[in-house]
């Protein structure tokens, strides 16, 4: 796997969790982090604010709450605070910084 694969996955998904990337690439997050950080430094990807767990939720893994977003003209204009958590247990909860 190369940097381009990680870039394409985030670009195509637009907003993906670290857990999704681990499943897709069959790799631990620690192995993916250097490539993700390089994309962040290049200004192509950003890490979104970590959502708070809803109502005492203990089911959400921190990797499932770590999201990376592809940066394009639309996301440059929008605030990430308007996003919603995509975890099934708390889909209706706003993401808080």
NORURBEL-V979075 format. One line per field, one symbol per residue. ss: DSSP state (H for helix, E for strand, - for the rest). A space follows every 10 residues. Layout:
ss: ???
//
This chain:
ss: --HHHHHHHH HHH-EEEHHH HHHHH---HH HHHHHHHHHH H---EEE--- ---------- -HHHH-EEEE --HHHHH--H HH-E---HHH ---E---
//
